[in-house]
Amino acid sequence: MEQYAVTGMSCAACSARVEKAVSKVEGVTSCSVSLLTNSMGVEGDAAPEQIIAAVEAAGYGAAKKGTAAASEANAETGRGASEDALRDLETPVLKRRLLYSVGFLLVLMYFSMGHMMWGWPVPAFWTENHVAMGLLQLLLTMAVMAINQKFFISGFKSLLHRAPNMDTLVALGSGAAFVYSTYALFAMTDAQVKGDMDAVMSYMHEFYFESAAMILTLITVGKMLEARSKGRTTDALKGLMKLAPKTAVIIEDGAEKEVPIGQVKKGDIFVVRPGGNIPVDGVIIEGSGAVNESALTGESIPVDKTAGDPVSAATVNQSGFLKCEASRVGEDTTLSQIIRMVSDAAATKAPIAKVADKVSGVFVPVVIAAALLTIAVWLLLGESVGFALARGISVLVISCPCALGLATPVAIMVGSGVGAKNGILFKAAVSLEEAGKVEIVALDKTGTITSGHPEVTDLIPAEGIGERELLRLAYALEKKSEHPLAKAIVQKAENEKLTAEEVSGFQALPGNGLSAVMRGESLQGGSEAYMSKMTQIPDDLLKRGRKLAENGKTPLYFAKGGKLLGIIAVADVIKEESPQAVRELQNMGIRVVMLTGDNERTAKAVGAQAGVDEVIAGVLPDGKESVIRKLKEEGKTAMVGDGINDAPALTRADVGIAIGAGTDIAIDAADIVLMKSRLSDVPAAIRLSRATLKNIHENLFWAFFYNVIGIPLAAGVWIPVFGWKLNPMFGAAAMSLSSFCVVTNALRLNLFSVHDTAHDRKRKAAGKRDGRENTFPADAASKEQTQGAITKQIEKQEDITMEKTFQVEGMMCPHCEASVKKCLEEIDGVSAATASHEAGTAVVTLAKDVPDEVLREAIEKQGYKVV
């Protein structure tokens, strides 16, 4: 997505106009304009020059971000992608305008209303010369109009481009009041020359100079409050940017040298002393320390780091001296990626926002028509021109497309910021909206529900053997092995500060166990089947070992000199927070499904510990995507995973959620990234999405409700019934407050606690397939049989009629494959698709005939070339 800075927009009608203009440019596949950040995201292969020209033809300005022109645009709007650009420059400008406007307005109000209505004293010259009084009001009003000339320039420019916006309404309302008052002043002058004092006094009451000035001043008040509130919506993003260190200490020619952060290159060696910020992402090559990563993950407990461990920019080294090698610098650091994700989320548009945009696009022309109709009706009913004009002006200035346009983006920006502060990153506005509608959550077992690496769970020594003795002897044997189960035992022994004796004659028998010689005696360890041949295993230990296996653990038997030492059970244990996270999801009305490639027995045991609703076992890596496709038929589905093999499933799901400690490919394929790698953040993300969606609905309701109530009141519909009449000045005040209220309501999200379960509500959720656990047999004779079982249970038989193969250029990684696969499978008639970046091909299986042009266009829209 290419990012552009856009200038000249003042309301939702403007952003809708820009979006419509750019979408018509040949080569643009999607365009999203954010009024909140004055930014535009464009996808496709259209040239930047064409896009900028389209924006300018619509009456606005644009510049590609990262250019000098974009920097100027950012300076004008007070928003952009850098910390300086996000600084609120708009509020101070509006504050100055407001102060000058209020100064002139107070003098105007003293003469026009203070003297006329309440008899406040003025020099005799003004009381005796009514024309002079009128001229004074005219000049004071012109001063206020000159100070707020931006409304007139933007408003009439938009009108000339046939794209009227909020500024057009303000300019027309204030301008009409000024023009009519000027006419009344000249008519009064003529009457005074003729000596018709009754006419003079009559025309004096037709002055609306104070209304013209008050409208502009009150709208400026609203704009300033709105700008100030909108500035606060980017606080989270600005906070992230402030974390980035400005300098780094690198080793150059054997000496330490402090350089600006921009000069650090990949491969440079840098040092960080206690209390120092880590400047870029890197790997520790010397030293150790406790690193506080709360800036990125929200986790306050420091993490111990030693040589070989990765470190991230903006984290703090709290103790120890670290020497590191830079691995990712500039825009590639973890911090920069987080900032980019939050920024992109604000630049994209949620589906619900498109409804408001469509309304805003026709809102202003309809209001102008309603104002003209109001004037015509009151004139036909015999009212004076002044009375009819006042009603028309009220309609113009009370109508507020801004509230409609801001309802969604401010809530999205604040919601994304709250998520970022809690280590939950939403990549786009659509993911923030869709997460709250999820009915089914599919959890990958390894690394998501479980820790992802085996740990010792049970030590069961045989009679006459102690636990430490069992572990010490097992340590001596397993230390020579590279097997993951062996590493778990070695880690346990090292944690217990045990030492291993040397063994000789070490042998690893794949699928069975290990054997060695210690002090002339054989030392063996392995599975029940293998060890039963080596030694006699008592029945009670056999039963306990089989019970451990039923609970999803792997029992390892050890013997020395033909005598059984005992059992050590190893398992990939579930994370401490997993059962609580599953319960929270269920309390929110969400069905929780666990996917695993493990056998049915192990899967059931882990599923029971986690408390999931459904277990799907025996799923091969390439079968997860098929499972997700089936689950989507039953309800909106989210997939949570962390591995490369999860990428297709994450892409296929309605909402893909990646664990932050996972692979880059999984993170790229996901819609939401959990930086803390905690499962409890899944319900937190859904909870935040629901709160944001509720806030958007509240904002849209009040924006629509305000206009539905305000416009008839301004038009004078209730005058014959209740005598209610709205002065244009109060209409302008109401317009200003509406936008301010919408933005302030969105800011309430900053107070939202993402882990508070008190307000969780169950939504209509997908059912549990007759309440039964759904499992697939995983101990079939071969992988083919297992995959066959999955296929039968997950996918309905389809009548395949054709297979097409395309040569595709540009795919470079599994993420590219996932993008091509996803775009093809979204086409009606495509039952399955596979892509290979190594072979450079995409193979499409069709259930019915689909033209090659349709398939080719879908691939090329993703940025790849079909040859």
ZAMARGU-4260 file (C-alpha; in steps of 0.2 Angstrom, whole numbers, plus 5000, padded with zeros to 4 digits):
<rodrens>
0) 5000/5000/5000 | 5007/5017/4995 | 5004/5031/5007 | 4999/5049/5002 | 4997/5065/5013
5) 4981/5074/5007 | 4977/5093/5010 | 4962/5103/5009 | 4949/5091/5017 | 4937/5097/5030
10) 4924/5084/5032 | 4918/5067/5027 | 4911/5073/5010 | 4929/5079/5006 | 4936/5062/5010
15) 4922/5053/5000 | 4926/5064/4985 | 4945/5061/4985 | 4942/5042/4987 | 4929/5042/4972
20) 4941/5052/4961 | 4957/5041/4965 | 4947/5025/4963 | 4943/5030/4945 | 4961/5030/4940
25) 4966/5016/4929 | 4977/5003/4939 | 4970/5008/4956 | 4963/4992/4965 | 4958/5000/4981
30) 4959/5017/4989 | 4956/5022/5007 | 4956/5040/5013 | 4957/5045/5032 | 4950/5062/5037
35) 4957/5059/5054 | 4975/5058/5048 | 4973/5067/5032 | 4981/5052/5024 | 4977/5041/5009
40) 4982/5023/5006 | 4982/5017/4988 | 4984/4999/4981 | 4988/4995/4963 | 5000/4999/4950
45) 4995/5017/4945 | 5008/5030/4944 | 5009/5042/4959 | 5008/5056/4946 | 4991/5050/4940
50) 4985/5048/4958 | 4991/5066/4963 | 4983/5073/4947 | 4966/5065/4951 | 4966/5072/4969
55) 4971/5089/4962 | 4957/5088/4949 | 4945/5085/4963 | 4950/5101/4971 | 4962/5095/4984
60) 4981/5093/4986 | 4991/5077/4988 | 5009/5071/4990 | 5017/5054/4992 | 5023/5051/5010
65) 5042/5053/5012 | 5044/5067/4999 | 5047/5085/5003 | 5030/5089/4997 | 5022/5077/5009
70) 5033/5085/5023 | 5025/5102/5019 | 5008/5094/5019 | 5011/5086/5036 | 5016/5103/5042
75) 5000/5111/5036 | 4989/5097/5044 | 4999/5093/5059 | 4998/5075/5055 | 5009/5062/5046
80) 5020/5047/5049 | 5034/5054/5059 | 5034/5060/5077 | 5036/5078/5071 | 5022/5076/5058
85) 5011/5069/5072 | 5014/5085/5082 | 4997/5095/5084 | 5001/5110/5073 | 4982/5113/5069
90) 4976/5118/5086 | 4988/5132/5089 | 4983/5140/5072 | 4964/5138/5075 | 4967/5145/5093
95) 4975/5161/5085 | 4961/5162/5073 | 4948/5160/5087 | 4956/5173/5098 | 4956/5186/5084
100) 4938/5182/5079 | 4932/5183/5097 | 4940/5200/5099 | 4931/5207/5084 | 4915/5198/5088
105) 4914/5205/5106 | 4914/5223/5099 | 4901/5218/5086 | 4890/5210/5098 | 4891/5225/5110
110) 4885/5237/5096 | 4873/5225/5088 | 4864/5216/5102 | 4871/5225/5118 | 4865/5242/5113
115) 4850/5237/5102 | 4842/5225/5114 | 4848/5230/5131 | 4852/5248/5129 | 4871/5247/5133
120) 4879/5264/5132 | 4887/5270/5116 | 4893/5287/5110 | 4879/5298/5104 | 4887/5298/5086
125) 4882/5280/5084 | 4864/5282/5091 | 4860/5296/5080 | 4868/5290/5064 | 4860/5273/5060
130) 4870/5271/5044 | 4886/5273/5053 | 4881/5260/5065 | 4877/5248/5051 | 4894/5252/5043
135) 4903/5248/5059 | 4894/5231/5060 | 4898/5228/5042 | 4917/5232/5044 | 4918/5221/5060
140) 4910/5207/5051 | 4921/5208/5036 | 4936/5207/5049 | 4930/5191/5056 | 4926/5184/5038
145) 4944/5189/5033 | 4951/5180/5048 | 4941/5164/5044 | 4943/5166/5025 | 4948/5147/5024
150) 4930/5142/5025 | 4926/5153/5010 | 4941/5147/5000 | 4938/5129/5003 | 4919/5130/5003
155) 4917/5139/4986 | 4932/5129/4978 | 4923/5113/4982 | 4907/5120/4976 | 4915/5124/4959
160) 4922/5106/4958 | 4904/5101/4961 | 4909/5092/4977 | 4901/5103/4991 | 4908/5100/5009
165) 4905/5106/5027 | 4915/5122/5023 | 4902/5125/5008 | 4888/5125/5021 | 4897/5137/5033
170) 4902/5149/5018 | 4885/5149/5011 | 4876/5151/5028 | 4888/5165/5034 | 4889/5173/5016
175) 4870/5173/5014 | 4868/5182/5031 | 4882/5195/5026 | 4875/5198/5008 | 4857/5200/5014
180) 4863/5212/5029 | 4873/5222/5016 | 4858/5224/5005 | 4847/5229/5021 | 4861/5242/5025
185) 4860/5250/5007 | 4841/5250/5008 | 4842/5258/5025 | 4854/5272/5018 | 4842/5275/5004
190) 4827/5276/5016 | 4837/5288/5028 | 4841/5300/5013 | 4822/5300/5009 | 4819/5304/5027
195) 4808/5288/5030 | 4813/5284/5048 | 4800/5270/5049 | 4809/5261/5035 | 4826/5264/5043
200) 4821/5256/5059 | 4813/5242/5050 | 4829/5238/5040 | 4839/5240/5056 | 4830/5224/5062
205) 4835/5215/5046 | 4854/5215/5050 | 4861/5198/5052 | 4879/5204/5053 | 4882/5197/5071
210) 4875/5180/5064 | 4887/5179/5050 | 4902/5183/5062 | 4895/5172/5076 | 4893/5157/5064
215) 4911/5158/5058 | 4917/5160/5076 | 4907/5146/5084 | 4912/5134/5069 | 4930/5139/5073
220) 4928/5134/5091 | 4921/5117/5086 | 4936/5115/5074 | 4948/5119/5088 | 4940/5107/5100
225) 4939/5094/5087 | 4957/5096/5082 | 4963/5096/5100 | 4953/5079/5103 | 4959/5072/5086
230) 4977/5076/5092 | 4974/5065/5107 | 4969/5051/5097 | 4986/5049/5090 | 4994/5049/5108
235) 4998/5030/5107 | 5007/5032/5090 | 5017/5047/5096 | 5021/5038/5112 | 5028/5023/5102
240) 5038/5035/5091 | 5046/5044/5107 | 5053/5027/5112 | 5064/5026/5097 | 5082/5031/5103
245) 5090/5045/5094 | 5108/5039/5095 | 5118/5023/5096 | 5136/5019/5102 | 5144/5008/5089
250) 5162/5000/5089 | 5172/5007/5075 | 5191/5003/5073 | 5191/4996/5090 | 5184/5012/5098
255) 5167/5017/5104 | 5158/5030/5094 | 5141/5038/5097 | 5132/5041/5080 | 5114/5046/5075
260) 5102/5031/5074 | 5101/5034/5055 | 5119/5030/5053 | 5118/5012/5060 | 5119/4999/5047
265) 5115/4980/5047 | 5130/4971/5054 | 5137/4985/5064 | 5143/4981/5082 | 5134/4992/5096
270) 5136/4992/5114 | 5122/4995/5128 | 5126/4999/5146 | 5115/4997/5161 | 5100/5009/5159
275) 5103/5012/5141 | 5090/5010/5127 | 5094/4997/5114 | 5095/5007/5098 | 5091/4994/5084
280) 5086/4976/5083 | 5101/4964/5085 | 5108/4949/5092 | 5119/4948/5108 | 5137/4943/5104
285) 5144/4946/5121 | 5138/4949/5139 | 5121/4947/5148 | 5108/4957/5156 | 5090/4960/5161
290) 5080/4968/5147 | 5064/4977/5150 | 5053/4974/5134 | 5037/4983/5141 | 5038/4996/5128
295) 5034/4983/5115 | 5025/4969/5124 | 5017/4978/5139 | 5026/4965/5150 | 5034/4974/5165
300) 5045/4959/5171 | 5062/4961/5163 | 5068/4946/5152 | 5086/4939/5155 | 5096/4939/5139
305) 5113/4931/5136 | 5124/4928/5120 | 5114/4923/5105 | 5097/4930/5111 | 5089/4943/5101
310) 5085/4961/5107 | 5073/4974/5100 | 5074/4993/5098 | 5066/5004/5111 | 5069/4991/5125
315) 5079/4995/5140 | 5094/4986/5146 | 5092/4987/5165 | 5107/4977/5171 | 5123/4971/5163
320) 5134/4976/5148 | 5128/4970/5131 | 5138/4970/5115 | 5127/4966/5100 | 5127/4965/5081
325) 5113/4975/5072 | 5102/4963/5062 | 5087/4975/5058 | 5089/4994/5056 | 5078/5009/5051
330) 5061/5004/5045 | 5064/4986/5047 | 5065/4986/5067 | 5051/4978/5077 | 5047/4996/5084
335) 5045/5003/5066 | 5035/4988/5061 | 5023/4991/5075 | 5022/5010/5071 | 5018/5006/5053
340) 5005/4993/5058 | 4996/5006/5069 | 4998/5020/5056 | 4991/5008/5042 | 4976/5003/5053
345) 4972/5022/5054 | 4974/5025/5036 | 4963/5010/5031 | 4944/5011/5032 | 4932/4999/5041
350) 4917/4992/5032 | 4905/5001/5043 | 4914/5018/5039 | 4909/5016/5020 | 4891/5017/5025
355) 4894/5034/5033 | 4904/5039/5018 | 4891/5036/5006 | 4878/5046/5016 | 4891/5060/5018
360) 4894/5060/4999 | 4876/5066/4996 | 4873/5074/5012 | 4879/5092/5008 | 4870/5094/4991
365) 4854/5087/5000 | 4856/5100/5014 | 4858/5114/5002 | 4843/5109/4992 | 4833/5108/5009
370) 4839/5126/5014 | 4833/5133/4997 | 4817/5124/4999 | 4815/5131/5017 | 4817/5148/5011
375) 4805/5146/4996 | 4791/5138/5007 | 4792/5152/5020 | 4791/5166/5007 | 4776/5157/4999
380) 4768/5157/5016 | 4770/5176/5016 | 4785/5178/5028 | 4798/5192/5026 | 4814/5189/5016
385) 4824/5191/5032 | 4813/5178/5041 | 4814/5165/5027 | 4833/5168/5025 | 4836/5165/5044
390) 4827/5148/5043 | 4837/5143/5027 | 4854/5149/5035 | 4849/5139/5051 | 4847/5123/5040
395) 4864/5126/5032 | 4874/5129/5048 | 4866/5116/5059 | 4869/5101/5047 | 4885/5092/5051
400) 4893/5080/5039 | 4908/5080/5050 | 4901/5071/5064 | 4896/5057/5052 | 4913/5057/5044
405) 4922/5056/5061 | 4911/5043/5069 | 4921/5029/5063 | 4940/5034/5061 | 4942/5042/5078
410) 4936/5026/5086 | 4947/5016/5075 | 4962/5026/5079 | 4959/5026/5098 | 4955/5008/5098
415) 4971/5004/5088 | 4981/5014/5100 | 4974/5006/5115 | 4978/4989/5107 | 4996/4994/5104
420) 4998/5000/5122 | 4992/4982/5127 | 5003/4973/5114 | 4989/4969/5102 | 4992/4976/5085
425) 4978/4977/5072 | 4985/4978/5055 | 4969/4987/5047 | 4953/4995/5052 | 4943/4980/5045
430) 4952/4968/5057 | 4948/4979/5072 | 4930/4978/5066 | 4928/4960/5061 | 4937/4953/5077
435) 4922/4958/5088 | 4910/4947/5076 | 4920/4931/5078 | 4909/4916/5083 | 4923/4902/5082
440) 4941/4903/5087 | 4952/4889/5081 | 4968/4887/5091 | 4984/4879/5085 | 4990/4868/5099
445) 5009/4869/5099 | 5015/4886/5104 | 4998/4893/5106 | 4989/4883/5119 | 5005/4874/5124
450) 5023/4882/5127 | 5029/4874/5111 | 5044/4865/5119 | 5044/4849/5130 | 5046/4850/5149
455) 5048/4837/5162 | 5032/4835/5171 | 5033/4819/5182 | 5048/4809/5191 | 5042/4792/5196
460) 5057/4783/5204 | 5057/4764/5206 | 5058/4756/5223 | 5075/4761/5232 | 5079/4775/5220
465) 5077/4793/5224 | 5071/4807/5212 | 5087/4816/5211 | 5097/4799/5208 | 5084/4795/5194
470) 5086/4812/5186 | 5105/4812/5188 | 5107/4795/5179 | 5095/4800/5165 | 5105/4817/5163
475) 5121/4807/5160 | 5113/4797/5146 | 5102/4811/5138 | 5116/4824/5138 | 5123/4815/5123
480) 5107/4816/5113 | 5100/4830/5102 | 5082/4824/5103 | 5069/4837/5110 | 5064/4825/5124
485) 5082/4823/5129 | 5084/4842/5130 | 5069/4843/5142 | 5078/4831/5154 | 5094/4840/5152
490) 5086/4857/5156 | 5077/4850/5171 | 5094/4842/5178 | 5103/4859/5175 | 5090/4868/5184
495) 5092/4856/5199 | 5111/4860/5198 | 5115/4842/5195 | 5131/4836/5186 | 5132/4822/5173
500) 5145/4808/5174 | 5154/4804/5158 | 5147/4788/5148 | 5155/4778/5134 | 5148/4768/5120
505) 5133/4780/5117 | 5121/4774/5104 | 5104/4782/5098 | 5092/4770/5091 | 5079/4780/5081
510) 5061/4777/5087 | 5067/4766/5102 | 5079/4774/5114 | 5097/4777/5120 | 5110/4766/5127
515) 5128/4769/5134 | 5140/4762/5147 | 5143/4770/5164 | 5157/4763/5175 | 5156/4746/5166
520) 5137/4745/5168 | 5124/4747/5154 | 5113/4763/5155 | 5097/4763/5145 | 5082/4774/5142
525) 5067/4774/5130 | 5049/4769/5126 | 5040/4756/5135 | 5041/4744/5120 | 5060/4746/5119
530) 5064/4745/5138 | 5052/4730/5141 | 5066/4720/5131 | 5080/4727/5142 | 5072/4725/5159
535) 5058/4719/5169 | 5045/4733/5172 | 5034/4731/5187 | 5015/4731/5184 | 5012/4746/5195
540) 5025/4756/5185 | 5018/4750/5169 | 5000/4756/5174 | 5007/4773/5179 | 5016/4775/5163
545) 5001/4771/5153 | 4991/4783/5163 | 5003/4797/5159 | 5002/4792/5141 | 4983/4794/5142
550) 4985/4811/5149 | 4995/4817/5133 | 5013/4814/5141 | 5027/4804/5135 | 5034/4792/5148
555) 5052/4787/5146 | 5059/4772/5156 | 5077/4771/5162 | 5087/4756/5168 | 5105/4753/5174
560) 5113/4736/5174 | 5097/4728/5169 | 5088/4736/5184 | 5073/4748/5182 | 5077/4766/5189
565) 5060/4773/5186 | 5050/4784/5174 | 5052/4802/5168 | 5037/4809/5159 | 5040/4823/5147
570) 5026/4834/5139 | 5023/4850/5129 | 5014/4858/5144 | 5000/4870/5142 | 5003/4888/5145
575) 4997/4894/5162 | 4985/4906/5155 | 4977/4895/5142 | 4963/4888/5152 | 4958/4905/5158
580) 4959/4912/5141 | 4948/4898/5134 | 4935/4901/5148 | 4934/4919/5144 | 4931/4915/5125
585) 4917/4903/5130 | 4910/4916/5142 | 4909/4928/5127 | 4899/4915/5117 | 4913/4909/5106
590) 4916/4891/5102 | 4934/4886/5104 | 4942/4873/5093 | 4959/4865/5095 | 4969/4860/5080
595) 4984/4848/5081 | 4993/4835/5072 | 4995/4824/5087 | 4986/4808/5089 | 4968/4807/5096
600) 4973/4802/5114 | 4986/4816/5116 | 4975/4829/5108 | 4960/4824/5119 | 4971/4825/5135
605) 4977/4843/5130 | 4960/4848/5125 | 4953/4843/5142 | 4966/4852/5151 | 4963/4868/5141
610) 4944/4866/5142 | 4941/4868/5123 | 4924/4864/5116 | 4931/4854/5101 | 4947/4844/5097
615) 4952/4841/5079 | 4967/4829/5079 | 4978/4822/5066 | 4978/4838/5055 | 4993/4838/5044
620) 5001/4855/5041 | 4993/4857/5024 | 4976/4852/5031 | 4973/4866/5043 | 4968/4877/5029
625) 4954/4865/5024 | 4948/4864/5042 | 4947/4883/5043 | 4937/4883/5027 | 4924/4871/5034
630) 4923/4880/5050 | 4919/4896/5041 | 4903/4888/5034 | 4897/4887/5052 | 4901/4905/5058
635) 4914/4919/5057 | 4930/4911/5061 | 4947/4917/5069 | 4963/4906/5068 | 4977/4908/5081
640) 4994/4902/5076 | 5013/4905/5076 | 5021/4894/5063 | 5025/4894/5045 | 5013/4880/5042
645) 4999/4891/5050 | 5001/4905/5037 | 4988/4897/5024 | 4976/4895/5038 | 4978/4912/5045
650) 4975/4919/5028 | 4960/4908/5025 | 4952/4913/5041 | 4940/4928/5043 | 4952/4935/5056
655) 4970/4928/5057 | 4979/4931/5074 | 4997/4928/5075 | 5007/4925/5091 | 5021/4938/5091
660) 5035/4926/5096 | 5030/4916/5080 | 5038/4916/5063 | 5038/4932/5052 | 5028/4923/5039
665) 5014/4919/5051 | 5014/4937/5057 | 5014/4943/5039 | 4999/4932/5035 | 4989/4938/5050
670) 4977/4952/5053 | 4981/4954/5071 | 4998/4952/5080 | 4999/4948/5099 | 5016/4955/5104
675) 5016/4947/5122 | 5013/4929/5114 | 5000/4926/5127 | 4983/4917/5123 | 4974/4928/5136
680) 4976/4942/5123 | 4965/4934/5111 | 4949/4937/5121 | 4957/4954/5125 | 4958/4958/5106
685) 4940/4953/5103 | 4934/4962/5119 | 4943/4978/5112 | 4935/4976/5095 | 4918/4974/5102
690) 4920/4990/5113 | 4926/4999/5098 | 4912/4993/5087 | 4900/4998/5101 | 4908/5016/5101
695) 4906/5017/5083 | 4888/5013/5083 | 4885/5026/5097 | 4894/5039/5087 | 4884/5035/5071
700) 4868/5035/5081 | 4871/5052/5088 | 4877/5059/5072 | 4862/5053/5062 | 4850/5058/5077
705) 4857/5075/5078 | 4854/5079/5060 | 4837/5071/5060 | 4831/5082/5075 | 4841/5097/5071
710) 4837/5100/5052 | 4818/5101/5055 | 4820/5112/5070 | 4831/5124/5060 | 4819/5124/5045
715) 4805/5130/5057 | 4794/5114/5055 | 4789/5116/5074 | 4785/5135/5073 | 4766/5132/5069
720) 4765/5119/5082 | 4776/5124/5097 | 4782/5141/5092 | 4800/5134/5092 | 4812/5145/5082
725) 4831/5142/5080 | 4842/5157/5078 | 4856/5154/5065 | 4869/5157/5079 | 4863/5143/5090
730) 4862/5132/5075 | 4881/5135/5072 | 4885/5131/5090 | 4875/5115/5089 | 4885/5110/5073
735) 4902/5113/5082 | 4897/5103/5097 | 4891/5088/5087 | 4908/5085/5080 | 4916/5088/5097
740) 4904/5076/5106 | 4908/5062/5093 | 4927/5064/5096 | 4926/5065/5115 | 4915/5049/5115
745) 4928/5040/5105 | 4942/5046/5117 | 4932/5036/5131 | 4940/5021/5124 | 4956/5026/5131
750) 4949/5021/5148 | 4944/5004/5142 | 4952/4989/5151 | 4955/4975/5138 | 4957/4962/5152
755) 4941/4966/5162 | 4929/4952/5160 | 4915/4961/5170 | 4906/4967/5154 | 4908/4952/5143
760) 4892/4947/5134 | 4887/4931/5125 | 4883/4934/5107 | 4874/4921/5096 | 4887/4909/5093
765) 4889/4894/5082 | 4883/4878/5089 | 4894/4863/5095 | 4890/4850/5082 | 4877/4841/5093
770) 4888/4844/5109 | 4901/4831/5104 | 4920/4832/5103 | 4926/4831/5085 | 4942/4821/5083
775) 4951/4813/5068 | 4960/4797/5070 | 4979/4800/5070 | 4986/4783/5072 | 4981/4777/5054
780) 4993/4766/5045 | 5000/4781/5035 | 5000/4800/5032 | 4989/4797/5017 | 4976/4788/5028
785) 4976/4802/5040 | 4974/4815/5027 | 4960/4804/5019 | 4951/4804/5036 | 4952/4823/5037
790) 4946/4825/5019 | 4931/4814/5022 | 4926/4823/5038 | 4931/4841/5034 | 4927/4843/5015
795) 4912/4838/5005 | 4915/4829/4990 | 4916/4841/4975 | 4914/4837/4957 | 4931/4842/4950
800) 4930/4846/4931 | 4946/4855/4927 | 4964/4860/4933 | 4974/4875/4926 | 4992/4879/4929
805) 4999/4897/4928 | 5017/4903/4927 | 5018/4917/4940 | 5033/4929/4942 | 5036/4939/4958
810) 5032/4926/4971 | 5047/4926/4983 | 5041/4918/5000 | 5027/4907/5007 | 5018/4923/5011
815) 5017/4927/4993 | 5011/4909/4990 | 4997/4912/5003 | 4992/4929/4995 | 4990/4921/4977
820) 4981/4906/4985 | 4969/4917/4994 | 4964/4928/4980 | 4961/4913/4968 | 4950/4904/4981
825) 4939/4919/4983 | 4934/4917/4965 | 4917/4908/4962 | 4920/4891/4954 | 4938/4889/4961
830) 4937/4874/4973 | 4956/4874/4978 | 4972/4883/4973 | 4990/4880/4977 | 5005/4891/4973
835) 5024/4888/4974 | 5037/4902/4974 | 5050/4889/4970 | 5042/4882/4955 | 5034/4899/4950
840) 5017/4891/4947 | 4999/4893/4953 | 4988/4877/4951 | 4969/4880/4951 | 4956/4866/4953
845) 4940/4871/4946 | 4922/4865/4950 | 4916/4874/4935 | 4923/4884/4920 | 4931/4900/4925
850) 4939/4911/4911 | 4958/4913/4911 | 4956/4932/4911 | 4947/4932/4928 | 4961/4921/4936
855) 4975/4931/4928 | 4967/4947/4934 | 4965/4941/4952 | 4984/4936/4953 | 4990/4952/4945
860) 4979/4963/4957 | 4990/4955/4971 | 5006/4963/4962 | 5012/4947/4953 | 5014/4944/4934
865) 5006/4930/4925 | 5018/4924/4910
</rodrens>
